[in-house]
Amino acid sequence: MKEKIHDQMVAGTRKLLKETIINLMEQKGFESMTVRDIASNAHLNRGTFYLHYRDKYELMERVQEELLDGLQAVLKEINIVKGMKYVSAEVAYPPLVDVFRYLKENGRSFTVLLGVKGDPAFQKKMKRIVRHTFHSVFVQYSSLKDTNVPMFHEYMPAFATSALFGLIEEWLERGMPNTPEEMAVMHFKILNFIRIQASRL
């Protein structure tokens, strides 16, 4: 029983520290904050901070890892080829809805980390995860490589990554005014619109 209570206290303190570093990053940026700032704003002493993290860099790394691990878990369920079948019916593709839902649930953290006071490395890490998802999908479908474009299987994931990532960034910057379901439909509608316009050229 005591061990369970201790684990809950540890988890609670770490959650508080993660929330605090995001708050401070939004206010003053990562480089300007100190461990003293983090501990003070969390109403903890520095000794307590050091029981959990070596420094602010380790805390930031844990925050990013947690967010990206969760994103990767929902992204791996996506199959763009299957998802395109939802376009004509304008029905939200469930796995993509889950991605936007996860982003909305952690919206403030993603917004801050991707913002001007965030960490440029986070954007690269996030893009790498998204690209890996698309690459894994495209290499499974030989028909998608029946094209005259050299290295199609490399460029297509890059294009798909930029399209989805751009949509995500715009949505976050606007304060997520649309629902996850609306965003999932919008993603495929935009891709379909581009396809139709290209076919008319």
N, C-alpha and C positions, 0 to 999 in steps of 0.2 A: 504493500500500500504506500509506504514512504517513498519507495523507488518510483512508483507511478506519479506521485505528487511532484517529486524532484524533476522528472522528465517533463512534466507539464509546465513547471516553472521555467526550465531551460528553454523549452519551445516558445513560451510566452515572451521571455526576454529577447530571444533572437528575432522573433517577429517584430517586436517593438523597435529593435535596433535597425532592422531592415526598412521599416516604415520611416524611421527618423532620418536615415541617410538619404532617402528619396525626397523627403521634405526639405532637407538642407540643400540638396543638389538643386532643387527647383528655386530656392531662394538665393543661393550664392555660388553655385557650381561646385564640382567635386574638389578641384585643386585648392580652393580657398578654405575648405572646412578642415577641421582638426578632430582628433579623437576626443579632445576636451569638448568641442562643440557638440559632437554626436552624443556623448555621455550626458552632458548638461541638458540638452534638448529632450533626451529620453528620461530625464530625472533619475539618472543612475550615476554612480561614481566611476572613475576611469578603471579602477580595479575590477569592477564587475564587467566592464567592456572587455578587458584583457583576459578574463576567464573564458570568453567565448571566441574572440578573434585576435589575431596577432596584431593587426593594424587596420586602418580604414580600407586599404587595398584588398585585404582578404575578405572583409565584409562586403565590399562592392562585388568582388568575384562571386561570392555565394549568392548575392541578390540576382546577378545576371544568370548564373547557372540554373537557379531555381526557375526563373522565368522562361529560359530557353529550353529547359528539359520539358516543361509543361507544354510549350509550343510544339516541340518536336513530337510529343506524344499524340497531339491532335492532328498534326500535319501528316503523319505516317498513314492515316486512314484515307487520305485523299487519292483519288485516281481521276486525273483530269479527263482522260478519254471517256470514262463513264459519266463524269460530271457534265460533259458537253451535251449529253442526251437530255439534260434538264432545261437546256436553253430555250428550245422552241415552245415548251409548255410554260416557261417563265416560272418554274417551280424551284425553290431553293434546294441546292444540293446539300444534304445533311452533313457530310463531313466538313464541307467548307463553312457551313453555319457554325459548327463546333469551333472552328478556328477563330472566326470573328467573335463568337461568344466568349472564348477564352481571353482574347485580346480586350474585350470590353470589361470583363471581370477584373483584369489587371491593367485597365486603361491608363490610370495615372502613372504607374511605374513605366510602362512602355512609352508614354508620351514624354515623360521627363528624360528618360535615357536616350531617346531618339532626338530630343530637342537640342537647342543651341547650347544649353548648359549641361548636356548629357555627355556620354562617353562615345566618341567616334568609333571606337573598337566594337561597341555593342551592335551598331548597325551592320558592320561587316560580319560579325558572328551570326546575327539574325538572318542576313541574306544567304550566308553559307548553308544554314539549315534549310531554308526554303528551297534553295537551288538543288540541294541534295535530294529533296523530296521529288522535285520535277525530273531530275536526271534519272532517278530510280524508275519513274513511271515511263519515260520516253524510251529507255533502253529495252523495255519489255515488249515494245510494239515495233516489229520490223517494218510494218507498213508505213510508220511515221518517218522512216528513213528513206523511203522511195522518193527521192528528190534530187534535183541537180545542184542543190546548194552544198558545197563542201562542208564537212564536219557538222552536218545538220543536228546530230545528236548532242553536240556541245553547245551550239548557238541557240537551239530551241529552249533548253532549260534556262539559259541566261535571259532570253526574251520573256519567258513566262514568269521568271522570278521578278524581273523589273516591273512587269505589269501588275502583279499582285502586290508587291512591296510598295509601289507608288500609290496604289489604291488604299492600302493600309495607312500609310503616312498621312495622306490627305484626310482620311476619315478621322484619325487621331487628332490631327491639328485642328479640325473643325469641331472637336469636342464630341465626336461619335453621335451625330444627330440622327443617323439612320440605324435601324435595328440590325442585328447580325443576319437575320433572314433577308432583309432588303439588300444588304451588302453582298451576300452570297449570290443573289440573283443578278445584281448589278455587274459583278465581275464577269460573269459569262455573257451578259447582254452586251457589254462593251467589246469583248472579244468577238462576239458574233457580228456586231455592227462593223468592226474593222474588216472582218472576213467578207461581208456582203459588199462593202464599199470597194474593197480591193478587186472583187470579182467583176465590178462594173467598169474598171479602168480599161 
